[in-house]
Amino acid sequence: MPHVRDGKPMVMDKDGVQKTIKIVAKQCGISKNVHVHTLRHSFATHLLQRGVSLRAIQTHLGHASPITTARYTRMTEEVTHKMVWNYFEHPQDGPEGEIHECIS
């Protein structure tokens, strides 16, 4: 439930989210320049490291191509090739449940 002021829900815009992320990163002692997109990259990379399939991550992030997802997760060319090859060999292997199981 969003924060309410004077009976109206308060919504944070994109700049507010970015500013909050920078404040929290600083409070946590993170000196690296952190952006909203940094969280998206990290999330995708951690899912991949936990064994979630490239196809599931691709679907969750809304990418049309598994190659985009592979780049997004900053994988090596060898791993990218292997995972994309497996994706095209077994396209019927859908992402149902993989992400939910990983983050629950």
C-alpha positions as CSV (number, residue, x, y, z in Angstrom):
1,M,0.0,0.0,0.0
2,P,1.5,3.4,-1.0
3,H,2.0,6.1,1.5
4,V,-1.1,8.4,1.8
5,R,-1.1,12.1,2.5
6,D,-4.4,14.0,2.9
7,G,-6.3,11.0,1.6
8,K,-4.3,10.8,-1.6
9,P,-1.7,8.1,-2.4
10,M,1.8,9.5,-2.9
11,V,3.6,8.1,-5.9
12,M,7.3,8.3,-6.4
13,D,8.5,9.2,-9.9
14,K,11.5,7.8,-11.7
15,D,13.8,10.5,-10.4
16,G,12.6,9.9,-6.9
17,V,13.4,6.2,-7.1
18,Q,16.8,7.0,-8.5
19,K,17.5,9.6,-5.8
20,T,16.4,7.1,-3.1
21,I,18.7,4.4,-4.5
22,K,21.7,6.7,-4.4
23,I,20.9,7.8,-0.8
24,V,20.6,4.2,0.4
25,A,23.7,3.1,-1.5
26,K,25.7,5.9,0.2
27,Q,24.3,5.0,3.6
28,C,25.4,1.4,3.0
29,G,28.9,2.5,2.2
30,I,28.7,1.7,-1.5
31,S,30.9,4.2,-3.4
32,K,30.1,2.9,-6.9
33,N,27.7,5.0,-8.9
34,V,24.5,3.0,-8.5
35,H,21.4,3.3,-10.7
36,V,18.0,1.6,-11.0
37,H,19.4,-0.3,-14.0
38,T,22.3,-1.6,-11.8
39,L,19.7,-3.4,-9.7
40,R,18.1,-4.9,-12.8
41,H,21.5,-6.2,-14.0
42,S,22.3,-7.6,-10.6
43,F,19.0,-9.3,-10.2
44,A,19.3,-11.0,-13.6
45,T,22.9,-12.0,-12.9
46,H,22.0,-13.5,-9.5
47,L,19.1,-15.4,-10.9
48,L,21.4,-16.9,-13.5
49,Q,24.0,-17.7,-10.9
50,R,21.3,-19.5,-8.8
51,G,20.5,-21.7,-11.8
52,V,17.5,-20.0,-13.3
53,S,17.4,-20.6,-17.0
54,L,18.2,-17.9,-19.5
55,R,14.7,-18.4,-21.0
56,A,13.0,-17.7,-17.6
57,I,15.1,-14.6,-17.0
58,Q,14.5,-13.5,-20.6
59,T,10.7,-13.8,-20.1
60,H,10.8,-12.1,-16.7
61,L,12.8,-9.1,-18.0
62,G,10.7,-8.9,-21.2
63,H,13.5,-9.3,-23.6
64,A,12.6,-10.5,-27.1
65,S,15.9,-12.2,-27.6
66,P,17.9,-14.5,-25.3
67,I,21.0,-12.8,-26.7
68,T,19.9,-9.5,-25.1
69,T,19.5,-11.3,-21.8
70,A,22.9,-12.9,-22.1
71,R,24.5,-9.5,-22.7
72,Y,22.5,-8.1,-19.8
73,T,23.9,-10.6,-17.4
74,R,27.4,-9.8,-18.5
75,M,28.3,-13.4,-19.3
76,T,31.4,-14.6,-21.1
77,E,31.0,-15.4,-24.8
78,E,31.6,-19.1,-24.1
79,V,28.7,-19.3,-21.6
80,T,26.5,-17.1,-23.8
81,H,27.0,-19.4,-26.7
82,K,26.3,-22.5,-24.7
83,M,23.1,-21.1,-23.1
84,V,21.8,-19.7,-26.4
85,W,22.5,-23.0,-28.1
86,N,20.7,-24.9,-25.4
87,Y,17.8,-22.4,-25.6
88,F,17.3,-23.0,-29.4
89,E,17.8,-26.8,-28.9
90,H,15.0,-26.9,-26.3
91,P,12.6,-24.0,-26.9
92,Q,9.8,-25.9,-25.3
93,D,11.4,-25.6,-21.9
94,G,9.4,-22.7,-20.6
95,P,10.2,-20.5,-17.6
96,E,7.1,-21.3,-15.5
97,G,7.9,-21.3,-11.9
98,E,11.7,-21.0,-12.1
99,I,12.0,-17.4,-10.9
100,H,9.3,-17.8,-8.2
101,E,11.1,-20.8,-6.9
102,C,14.4,-19.0,-6.9
103,I,13.3,-15.9,-5.0
104,S,10.8,-17.4,-2.6
